[in-house]
Amino acid sequence: MNFAIVGCGFIAKKHANAIKEVENANLVAVSDKLPSAMQQYVVEYGANAYEDLDEMLLREDIDVVSVCTPTGLHAPLAIKVANANKHVILEKPIAMTLEETDKIIDACNLNDVKLSIVHPNRFRPVVKELRKILNQNLLGKISHANAIVNWNRNQEYYDQALWRGTKEFDGGALMNQAIHNLDLLLWFMGEPEQIFSMEATRLRKIEAEDVSAGVIRFKSGALGLVEASTTAYGQNFEESITLFGEKGTVKIGGKNAIYFEHLEIEGMDESEISKIKEKIKEDPFGIPGHQCIIDDMVKAIVENRQPAVSGEEGRKSLELVLSFYESAKNNQPIQLTKEKEYVNN
């Protein structure tokens, strides 16, 4: 199955490496407005380079296109790819607005092509193990959960490109860094019903937020706490998700949420818990997430099914981020219904 990449910046390298590792996947073309950005892919992967995306999309042998551009460009490019009857792999977040998101999903449905959103953390061994625990209802009724991302993105990071940290093309700590954690939180906890959020831009000279704190009430009645920042001094400090249930408490954490920091479940003895923890420590990252996304897309096409992280799944985390933004802007809780409503104080 032949792949192409649009946008040859940093994240495109992960897609190219993943395509190389997946059986029956082959990178044949790349497109970018800068010829120098494409040179590596020509030399290392033998891909053809196209400054004109429309010209690349005329190739009938291309099956799937990975869109690896700044988020603000996702919608027009993904829609163009779908209209060329190519399957779409779209980097996170799916888009900057729900209107753009729905247009992407509609274009893919209209052209009968698959749409996969890159939330690779779902494929980490510790995440899959926690999902298994939840599927078996080992924690019982969940009282609350928290999702924390305190990372370092210094001013040099934002100054690398004019679009970084902007509200039009990138977003801040929630939209760019924490959205993977929010995807997992929703995957574990289900639909949110009500949210309230506060945000600030404290240390970075950017348009969007560099720190955010929010509260969620899920439809199950459980509560959730969200903390996100890019202001941790020096280096990434923590990425974690903790679930508190009537029969157990589980925390996956570390700097990148790849270990069980705490695992206590009713009826599970210490030897069994140690065995699970040690198994994760032996191979905490497992198969790289982007490789799992590429492999899943190949299988989804062959099996004619939805990808594991579909457009609808990608939409959920974006809607949560945008609701946080709206709540913070208006300093009011928001009821998440088909038509969002502010909750009277």
LUMDOTOR-452229 format. One record per residue (C-alpha): residue in one letter; residue number from 1; x, y, z. Coordinates in nm, 2 decimals. Each point is the difference from the previous one (the first is absolute). Last residue first. Example, Ala and Ser with C-alpha at 12.3 -4.5 7.8 and 13.67 -1.06 7.14 Angstrom:
<res=s&n=2&px=1.37&py=-0.11&pz=0.71>
<res=a&n=1&px=-0.14&py=-0.34&pz=0.07>
// end
This chain:
<res=n&n=345&px=-2.40&py=3.06&pz=3.88>
<res=n&n=344&px=-0.20&py=-0.06&pz=-0.32>
<res=v&n=343&px=0.14&py=-0.28&pz=-0.21>
<res=y&n=342&px=0.10&py=0.11&pz=-0.36>
<res=e&n=341&px=-0.16&py=-0.21&pz=-0.27>
<res=k&n=340&px=0.16&py=-0.20&pz=-0.27>
<res=e&n=339&px=-0.24&py=-0.11&pz=-0.28>
<res=k&n=338&px=0.03&py=-0.37&pz=-0.04>
<res=t&n=337&px=0.07&py=-0.01&pz=0.37>
<res=l&n=336&px=0.31&py=0.08&pz=0.21>
<res=q&n=335&px=-0.11&py=0.22&pz=0.28>
<res=i&n=334&px=0.26&py=0.28&pz=0.04>
<res=p&n=333&px=0.12&py=0.15&pz=0.32>
<res=q&n=332&px=0.08&py=0.37&pz=-0.02>
<res=n&n=331&px=0.30&py=0.23&pz=0.00>
<res=n&n=330&px=-0.08&py=0.11&pz=-0.36>
<res=k&n=329&px=0.34&py=-0.06&pz=-0.15>
<res=a&n=328&px=0.08&py=-0.29&pz=0.23>
<res=s&n=327&px=-0.33&py=-0.17&pz=-0.08>
<res=e&n=326&px=0.06&py=0.05&pz=-0.37>
<res=y&n=325&px=0.35&py=-0.14&pz=0.01>
<res=f&n=324&px=-0.10&py=-0.30&pz=0.20>
<res=s&n=323&px=-0.28&py=-0.06&pz=-0.25>
<res=l&n=322&px=0.25&py=0.02&pz=-0.28>
<res=v&n=321&px=0.22&py=-0.26&pz=0.17>
<res=l&n=320&px=-0.29&py=-0.23&pz=0.06>
<res=e&n=319&px=-0.12&py=0.03&pz=-0.35>
<res=l&n=318&px=0.35&py=-0.08&pz=-0.13>
<res=s&n=317&px=0.01&py=-0.32&pz=0.22>
<res=k&n=316&px=-0.33&py=-0.12&pz=-0.14>
<res=r&n=315&px=0.07&py=0.08&pz=-0.37>
<res=g&n=314&px=0.30&py=-0.24&pz=-0.01>
<res=e&n=313&px=-0.24&py=-0.28&pz=0.09>
<res=e&n=312&px=-0.24&py=0.10&pz=-0.28>
<res=g&n=311&px=0.29&py=0.02&pz=-0.24>
<res=s&n=310&px=0.09&py=-0.36&pz=0.08>
<res=v&n=309&px=0.26&py=-0.13&pz=0.24>
<res=a&n=308&px=-0.01&py=-0.37&pz=-0.05>
<res=p&n=307&px=-0.06&py=0.04&pz=-0.37>
<res=q&n=306&px=-0.35&py=-0.08&pz=-0.12>
<res=r&n=305&px=-0.05&py=-0.32&pz=-0.19>
<res=n&n=304&px=0.05&py=-0.13&pz=-0.36>
<res=e&n=303&px=0.22&py=-0.29&pz=0.11>
<res=v&n=302&px=0.28&py=0.09&pz=-0.25>
<res=i&n=301&px=-0.05&py=0.38&pz=0.06>
<res=a&n=300&px=-0.01&py=-0.04&pz=0.37>
<res=k&n=299&px=0.30&py=-0.23&pz=-0.01>
<res=v&n=298&px=0.21&py=0.26&pz=-0.18>
<res=m&n=297&px=-0.13&py=0.27&pz=0.24>
<res=d&n=296&px=0.08&py=-0.21&pz=0.30>
<res=d&n=295&px=0.36&py=-0.05&pz=-0.12>
<res=i&n=294&px=0.05&py=0.38&pz=-0.04>
<res=i&n=293&px=-0.15&py=0.07&pz=0.34>
<res=c&n=292&px=0.21&py=-0.27&pz=0.17>
<res=q&n=291&px=0.31&py=0.13&pz=-0.16>
<res=h&n=290&px=-0.09&py=0.35&pz=0.12>
<res=g&n=289&px=-0.03&py=-0.15&pz=0.35>
<res=p&n=288&px=0.34&py=-0.16&pz=0.01>
<res=i&n=287&px=-0.02&py=-0.37&pz=0.08>
<res=g&n=286&px=0.04&py=-0.04&pz=0.38>
<res=f&n=285&px=0.08&py=0.33&pz=0.18>
<res=p&n=284&px=0.04&py=-0.15&pz=0.35>
<res=d&n=283&px=0.18&py=-0.32&pz=-0.10>
<res=e&n=282&px=0.15&py=-0.17&pz=0.30>
<res=k&n=281&px=-0.17&py=0.25&pz=0.23>
<res=i&n=280&px=-0.35&py=-0.11&pz=-0.11>
<res=k&n=279&px=0.07&py=-0.37&pz=0.09>
<res=e&n=278&px=0.15&py=0.12&pz=0.33>
<res=k&n=277&px=-0.32&py=0.18&pz=0.10>
<res=i&n=276&px=-0.23&py=-0.29&pz=-0.09>
<res=k&n=275&px=0.22&py=-0.26&pz=0.19>
<res=s&n=274&px=0.02&py=0.23&pz=0.30>
<res=i&n=273&px=-0.38&py=0.03&pz=0.01>
<res=e&n=272&px=-0.04&py=-0.38&pz=-0.02>
<res=s&n=271&px=0.26&py=-0.05&pz=0.28>
<res=e&n=270&px=-0.16&py=0.26&pz=0.21>
<res=d&n=269&px=-0.34&py=-0.16&pz=0.00>
<res=m&n=268&px=-0.30&py=0.11&pz=-0.21>
<res=g&n=267&px=-0.33&py=-0.04&pz=0.19>
<res=e&n=266&px=-0.08&py=0.37&pz=0.01>
<res=i&n=265&px=0.23&py=0.19&pz=-0.23>
<res=e&n=264&px=0.30&py=0.22&pz=0.07>
<res=l&n=263&px=0.23&py=0.12&pz=-0.27>
<res=h&n=262&px=0.20&py=0.31&pz=0.04>
<res=e&n=261&px=0.28&py=0.15&pz=-0.21>
<res=f&n=260&px=-0.10&py=-0.24&pz=-0.29>
<res=y&n=259&px=0.24&py=0.11&pz=-0.27>
<res=i&n=258&px=-0.02&py=0.18&pz=-0.34>
<res=a&n=257&px=-0.16&py=0.33&pz=0.08>
<res=n&n=256&px=0.27&py=0.22&pz=-0.16>
<res=k&n=255&px=0.19&py=0.16&pz=0.28>
<res=g&n=254&px=-0.11&py=-0.27&pz=0.24>
<res=g&n=253&px=-0.36&py=-0.11&pz=0.03>
<res=i&n=252&px=-0.27&py=-0.26&pz=-0.01>
<res=k&n=251&px=-0.20&py=0.01&pz=0.32>
<res=v&n=250&px=-0.25&py=-0.26&pz=0.11>
<res=t&n=249&px=-0.22&py=-0.01&pz=0.31>
<res=g&n=248&px=-0.22&py=-0.29&pz=0.10>
<res=k&n=247&px=-0.34&py=-0.15&pz=0.09>
<res=e&n=246&px=-0.22&py=0.31&pz=0.04>
<res=g&n=245&px=0.20&py=0.17&pz=-0.27>
<res=f&n=244&px=0.25&py=0.29&pz=-0.03>
<res=l&n=243&px=0.16&py=0.03&pz=-0.34>
<res=t&n=242&px=0.33&py=0.18&pz=-0.05>
<res=i&n=241&px=0.15&py=0.13&pz=-0.33>
<res=s&n=240&px=0.35&py=0.13&pz=-0.03>
<res=e&n=239&px=0.25&py=0.22&pz=-0.19>
<res=e&n=238&px=0.26&py=0.15&pz=0.23>
<res=f&n=237&px=0.31&py=0.22&pz=0.01>
<res=n&n=236&px=0.12&py=0.07&pz=-0.35>
<res=q&n=235&px=0.32&py=0.20&pz=0.01>
<res=g&n=234&px=0.16&py=0.32&pz=0.13>
<res=y&n=233&px=-0.28&py=0.15&pz=0.20>
<res=a&n=232&px=-0.35&py=-0.12&pz=-0.07>
<res=t&n=231&px=-0.18&py=0.28&pz=-0.19>
<res=t&n=230&px=-0.16&py=-0.19&pz=-0.28>
<res=s&n=229&px=-0.32&py=-0.06&pz=0.20>
<res=a&n=228&px=-0.30&py=-0.23&pz=0.04>
<res=e&n=227&px=-0.22&py=-0.09&pz=0.30>
<res=v&n=226&px=-0.33&py=-0.19&pz=-0.04>
<res=l&n=225&px=-0.22&py=-0.12&pz=0.28>
<res=g&n=224&px=-0.28&py=-0.24&pz=-0.06>
<res=l&n=223&px=-0.33&py=-0.08&pz=0.18>
<res=a&n=222&px=-0.21&py=-0.31&pz=-0.02>
<res=g&n=221&px=-0.38&py=0.03&pz=-0.05>
<res=s&n=220&px=0.00&py=-0.25&pz=-0.29>
<res=k&n=219&px=-0.07&py=0.29&pz=-0.23>
<res=f&n=218&px=0.33&py=0.14&pz=0.10>
<res=r&n=217&px=0.05&py=0.32&pz=0.20>
<res=i&n=216&px=0.32&py=0.17&pz=-0.10>
<res=v&n=215&px=0.23&py=0.25&pz=0.17>
<res=g&n=214&px=0.27&py=0.21&pz=-0.15>
<res=a&n=213&px=0.35&py=0.15&pz=0.05>
<res=s&n=212&px=0.21&py=0.16&pz=-0.28>
<res=v&n=211&px=0.35&py=0.13&pz=-0.04>
<res=d&n=210&px=0.19&py=0.12&pz=-0.31>
<res=e&n=209&px=-0.31&py=0.15&pz=-0.16>
<res=a&n=208&px=-0.01&py=0.13&pz=-0.36>
<res=e&n=207&px=0.16&py=0.32&pz=-0.14>
<res=i&n=206&px=0.35&py=-0.08&pz=0.09>
<res=k&n=205&px=0.28&py=0.16&pz=0.20>
<res=r&n=204&px=0.04&py=-0.28&pz=0.25>
<res=l&n=203&px=0.00&py=0.04&pz=0.37>
<res=r&n=202&px=-0.36&py=0.07&pz=0.13>
<res=t&n=201&px=-0.26&py=-0.04&pz=-0.27>
<res=a&n=200&px=-0.30&py=-0.09&pz=0.20>
<res=e&n=199&px=-0.29&py=-0.25&pz=0.01>
<res=m&n=198&px=-0.32&py=-0.07&pz=0.20>
<res=s&n=197&px=-0.24&py=-0.28&pz=-0.07>
<res=f&n=196&px=-0.35&py=-0.13&pz=0.08>
<res=i&n=195&px=-0.16&py=-0.31&pz=-0.16>
<res=q&n=194&px=-0.33&py=-0.18&pz=-0.01>
<res=e&n=193&px=-0.12&py=-0.32&pz=-0.16>
<res=p&n=192&px=0.31&py=-0.18&pz=-0.11>
<res=e&n=191&px=-0.03&py=-0.33&pz=-0.19>
<res=g&n=190&px=0.19&py=-0.31&pz=0.10>
<res=m&n=189&px=0.26&py=-0.05&pz=0.27>
<res=f&n=188&px=0.28&py=-0.21&pz=-0.15>
<res=w&n=187&px=-0.01&py=0.12&pz=-0.36>
<res=l&n=186&px=-0.08&py=0.35&pz=0.12>
<res=l&n=185&px=0.31&py=0.01&pz=0.22>
<res=l&n=184&px=0.21&py=-0.16&pz=-0.27>
<res=d&n=183&px=-0.10&py=0.27&pz=-0.25>
<res=l&n=182&px=0.06&py=0.26&pz=0.27>
<res=n&n=181&px=0.35&py=-0.13&pz=0.05>
<res=h&n=180&px=0.07&py=0.02&pz=-0.38>
<res=i&n=179&px=-0.14&py=0.35&pz=0.00>
<res=a&n=178&px=0.24&py=0.12&pz=0.27>
<res=q&n=177&px=0.28&py=0.13&pz=-0.22>
<res=n&n=176&px=-0.16&py=0.18&pz=-0.29>
<res=m&n=175&px=-0.36&py=0.10&pz=0.09>
<res=l&n=174&px=0.04&py=0.02&pz=0.37>
<res=a&n=173&px=0.35&py=0.16&pz=0.02>
<res=g&n=172&px=-0.08&py=0.26&pz=-0.27>
<res=g&n=171&px=-0.17&py=0.02&pz=-0.33>
<res=d&n=170&px=0.16&py=-0.07&pz=-0.34>
<res=f&n=169&px=-0.11&py=0.17&pz=-0.32>
<res=e&n=168&px=-0.25&py=0.28&pz=0.09>
<res=k&n=167&px=0.06&py=0.03&pz=0.37>
<res=t&n=166&px=0.37&py=0.04&pz=-0.04>
<res=g&n=165&px=0.25&py=-0.19&pz=0.22>
<res=r&n=164&px=0.21&py=-0.11&pz=-0.29>
<res=w&n=163&px=-0.10&py=0.15&pz=-0.34>
<res=l&n=162&px=0.30&py=0.23&pz=-0.02>
<res=a&n=161&px=0.24&py=-0.29&pz=0.01>
<res=q&n=160&px=0.31&py=-0.08&pz=0.22>
<res=d&n=159&px=-0.10&py=0.28&pz=0.24>
<res=y&n=158&px=-0.23&py=-0.23&pz=0.19>
<res=y&n=157&px=0.27&py=-0.25&pz=0.08>
<res=e&n=156&px=0.25&py=0.27&pz=0.08>
<res=q&n=155&px=-0.25&py=0.14&pz=0.26>
<res=n&n=154&px=0.02&py=-0.33&pz=0.19>
<res=r&n=153&px=-0.24&py=-0.29&pz=-0.02>
<res=n&n=152&px=0.03&py=-0.18&pz=0.33>
<res=w&n=151&px=-0.28&py=-0.24&pz=0.10>
<res=n&n=150&px=-0.26&py=-0.03&pz=0.27>
<res=v&n=149&px=-0.27&py=-0.23&pz=-0.14>
<res=i&n=148&px=-0.25&py=-0.12&pz=0.26>
<res=a&n=147&px=-0.32&py=-0.20&pz=-0.04>
<res=n&n=146&px=-0.21&py=-0.07&pz=0.30>
<res=a&n=145&px=-0.28&py=-0.24&pz=0.08>
<res=h&n=144&px=-0.30&py=-0.02&pz=0.23>
<res=s&n=143&px=-0.25&py=-0.23&pz=0.18>
<res=i&n=142&px=0.03&py=-0.30&pz=-0.23>
<res=k&n=141&px=-0.24&py=-0.29&pz=0.07>
<res=g&n=140&px=0.18&py=-0.34&pz=-0.01>
<res=l&n=139&px=0.38&py=0.01&pz=-0.04>
<res=l&n=138&px=0.01&py=-0.35&pz=-0.15>
<res=n&n=137&px=-0.27&py=0.07&pz=-0.25>
<res=q&n=136&px=0.15&py=-0.25&pz=-0.25>
<res=n&n=135&px=0.00&py=0.27&pz=-0.27>
<res=l&n=134&px=0.16&py=0.24&pz=0.25>
<res=i&n=133&px=0.29&py=-0.24&pz=0.07>
<res=k&n=132&px=0.05&py=-0.06&pz=-0.37>
<res=r&n=131&px=0.01&py=0.37&pz=-0.06>
<res=l&n=130&px=0.27&py=0.03&pz=0.27>
<res=e&n=129&px=0.20&py=-0.27&pz=-0.18>
<res=k&n=128&px=-0.04&py=0.17&pz=-0.34>
<res=v&n=127&px=0.12&py=0.32&pz=0.16>
<res=v&n=126&px=0.30&py=-0.17&pz=0.16>
<res=p&n=125&px=0.10&py=-0.16&pz=-0.33>
<res=r&n=124&px=-0.02&py=0.32&pz=-0.20>
<res=f&n=123&px=-0.25&py=-0.02&pz=-0.29>
<res=r&n=122&px=-0.24&py=0.26&pz=0.11>
<res=n&n=121&px=0.29&py=0.24&pz=0.02>
<res=p&n=120&px=0.01&py=0.02&pz=-0.38>
<res=h&n=119&px=-0.28&py=0.25&pz=-0.04>
<res=v&n=118&px=0.05&py=0.07&pz=-0.37>
<res=i&n=117&px=-0.35&py=0.03&pz=-0.15>
<res=s&n=116&px=-0.11&py=-0.25&pz=-0.26>
<res=l&n=115&px=-0.24&py=0.07&pz=-0.29>
<res=k&n=114&px=-0.10&py=-0.27&pz=-0.24>
<res=v&n=113&px=-0.13&py=0.09&pz=-0.35>
<res=d&n=112&px=-0.36&py=-0.03&pz=-0.13>
<res=n&n=111&px=0.02&py=0.33&pz=-0.19>
<res=l&n=110&px=-0.31&py=0.14&pz=0.18>
<res=n&n=109&px=0.11&py=-0.15&pz=0.33>
<res=c&n=108&px=0.35&py=0.15&pz=-0.03>
<res=a&n=107&px=-0.14&py=0.34&pz=-0.10>
<res=d&n=106&px=-0.26&py=-0.01&pz=0.29>
<res=i&n=105&px=0.28&py=-0.08&pz=0.25>
<res=i&n=104&px=0.21&py=0.29&pz=-0.12>
<res=k&n=103&px=-0.30&py=0.24&pz=-0.01>
<res=d&n=102&px=-0.09&py=-0.11&pz=0.35>
<res=t&n=101&px=0.35&py=0.08&pz=0.13>
<res=e&n=100&px=0.00&py=0.35&pz=-0.17>
<res=e&n=99&px=-0.32&py=0.09&pz=0.18>
<res=l&n=98&px=0.13&py=-0.15&pz=0.32>
<res=t&n=97&px=0.29&py=0.23&pz=-0.01>
<res=m&n=96&px=0.38&py=-0.02&pz=0.00>
<res=a&n=95&px=0.03&py=-0.33&pz=-0.17>
<res=i&n=94&px=0.06&py=-0.38&pz=0.07>
<res=p&n=93&px=0.24&py=0.08&pz=0.28>
<res=k&n=92&px=0.21&py=-0.20&pz=-0.06>
<res=e&n=91&px=0.15&py=-0.12&pz=-0.33>
<res=l&n=90&px=-0.24&py=-0.11&pz=-0.28>
<res=i&n=89&px=0.02&py=-0.33&pz=-0.18>
<res=v&n=88&px=-0.23&py=0.02&pz=-0.31>
<res=h&n=87&px=-0.10&py=-0.25&pz=-0.26>
<res=k&n=86&px=0.03&py=0.13&pz=-0.36>
<res=n&n=85&px=-0.30&py=0.06&pz=-0.22>
<res=a&n=84&px=0.13&py=0.33&pz=-0.14>
<res=n&n=83&px=-0.29&py=0.17&pz=0.19>
<res=a&n=82&px=0.14&py=-0.16&pz=0.32>
<res=v&n=81&px=0.35&py=0.16&pz=-0.06>
<res=k&n=80&px=-0.16&py=0.34&pz=-0.07>
<res=i&n=79&px=-0.21&py=-0.03&pz=0.32>
<res=a&n=78&px=0.31&py=-0.09&pz=0.20>
<res=l&n=77&px=0.19&py=0.30&pz=-0.14>
<res=p&n=76&px=-0.28&py=0.25&pz=0.06>
<res=a&n=75&px=-0.06&py=-0.12&pz=0.35>
<res=h&n=74&px=0.35&py=-0.07&pz=0.13>
<res=l&n=73&px=0.15&py=0.34&pz=-0.08>
<res=g&n=72&px=-0.06&py=0.15&pz=0.35>
<res=t&n=71&px=0.14&py=-0.31&pz=0.15>
<res=p&n=70&px=0.35&py=0.06&pz=-0.13>
<res=t&n=69&px=0.08&py=-0.25&pz=-0.27>
<res=c&n=68&px=0.05&py=-0.38&pz=0.03>
<res=v&n=67&px=-0.29&py=-0.13&pz=-0.23>
<res=s&n=66&px=0.07&py=-0.37&pz=-0.06>
<res=v&n=65&px=-0.13&py=-0.11&pz=-0.34>
<res=v&n=64&px=-0.13&py=-0.35&pz=-0.08>
<res=d&n=63&px=-0.05&py=-0.20&pz=-0.33>
<res=i&n=62&px=0.24&py=0.17&pz=-0.24>
<res=d&n=61&px=0.02&py=-0.20&pz=-0.33>
<res=e&n=60&px=-0.25&py=0.23&pz=-0.18>
<res=r&n=59&px=0.24&py=0.29&pz=0.00>
<res=l&n=58&px=-0.20&py=0.32&pz=-0.05>
<res=l&n=57&px=0.04&py=0.08&pz=0.37>
<res=m&n=56&px=0.37&py=0.08&pz=-0.06>
<res=e&n=55&px=-0.09&py=0.26&pz=-0.26>
<res=d&n=54&px=-0.25&py=0.16&pz=0.24>
<res=l&n=53&px=0.26&py=0.01&pz=0.27>
<res=d&n=52&px=0.23&py=0.22&pz=-0.21>
<res=e&n=51&px=0.36&py=0.01&pz=0.15>
<res=y&n=50&px=0.01&py=-0.37&pz=-0.07>
<res=a&n=49&px=0.29&py=-0.24&pz=0.09>
<res=n&n=48&px=0.01&py=-0.37&pz=-0.10>
<res=a&n=47&px=0.09&py=-0.23&pz=0.28>
<res=g&n=46&px=0.32&py=-0.21&pz=-0.01>
<res=y&n=45&px=-0.02&py=-0.05&pz=0.38>
<res=e&n=44&px=0.34&py=0.14&pz=0.12>
<res=v&n=43&px=0.09&py=0.23&pz=-0.29>
<res=v&n=42&px=-0.34&py=0.13&pz=-0.11>
<res=y&n=41&px=-0.13&py=0.01&pz=0.36>
<res=q&n=40&px=0.30&py=0.20&pz=0.11>
<res=q&n=39&px=-0.04&py=0.25&pz=-0.29>
<res=m&n=38&px=-0.36&py=0.09&pz=0.08>
<res=a&n=37&px=0.08&py=0.29&pz=0.24>
<res=s&n=36&px=0.25&py=0.15&pz=-0.25>
<res=p&n=35&px=-0.27&py=0.02&pz=-0.26>
<res=l&n=34&px=-0.21&py=0.23&pz=0.22>
<res=k&n=33&px=-0.37&py=0.01&pz=-0.10>
<res=d&n=32&px=-0.04&py=-0.35&pz=0.12>
<res=s&n=31&px=-0.13&py=-0.33&pz=-0.15>
<res=v&n=30&px=0.13&py=-0.35&pz=0.05>
<res=a&n=29&px=-0.03&py=-0.31&pz=-0.22>
<res=v&n=28&px=0.05&py=-0.38&pz=-0.01>
<res=l&n=27&px=0.01&py=-0.11&pz=0.36>
<res=n&n=26&px=-0.08&py=-0.38&pz=0.01>
<res=a&n=25&px=-0.22&py=-0.20&pz=0.22>
<res=n&n=24&px=-0.06&py=-0.38&pz=-0.04>
<res=e&n=23&px=0.18&py=-0.08&pz=0.32>
<res=v&n=22&px=0.04&py=0.30&pz=0.23>
<res=e&n=21&px=0.35&py=0.11&pz=0.10>
<res=k&n=20&px=0.06&py=0.24&pz=-0.29>
<res=i&n=19&px=-0.34&py=0.16&pz=0.05>
<res=a&n=18&px=0.09&py=0.07&pz=0.37>
<res=n&n=17&px=0.33&py=0.16&pz=-0.09>
<res=a&n=16&px=-0.18&py=0.23&pz=-0.25>
<res=h&n=15&px=-0.27&py=0.09&pz=0.24>
<res=k&n=14&px=0.25&py=0.08&pz=0.28>
<res=k&n=13&px=0.20&py=0.21&pz=-0.25>
<res=a&n=12&px=-0.32&py=0.19&pz=-0.08>
<res=i&n=11&px=-0.02&py=0.13&pz=0.36>
<res=f&n=10&px=0.31&py=0.22&pz=-0.05>
<res=g&n=9&px=-0.11&py=0.18&pz=-0.32>
<res=c&n=8&px=-0.07&py=-0.15&pz=-0.34>
<res=g&n=7&px=-0.36&py=0.11&pz=-0.05>
<res=v&n=6&px=-0.21&py=-0.23&pz=-0.21>
<res=i&n=5&px=0.11&py=-0.36&pz=0.01>
<res=a&n=4&px=-0.08&py=-0.28&pz=-0.25>
<res=f&n=3&px=-0.07&py=-0.37&pz=0.05>
<res=n&n=2&px=-0.03&py=-0.30&pz=-0.24>
<res=m&n=1&px=-0.15&py=-0.33&pz=0.11>
// end
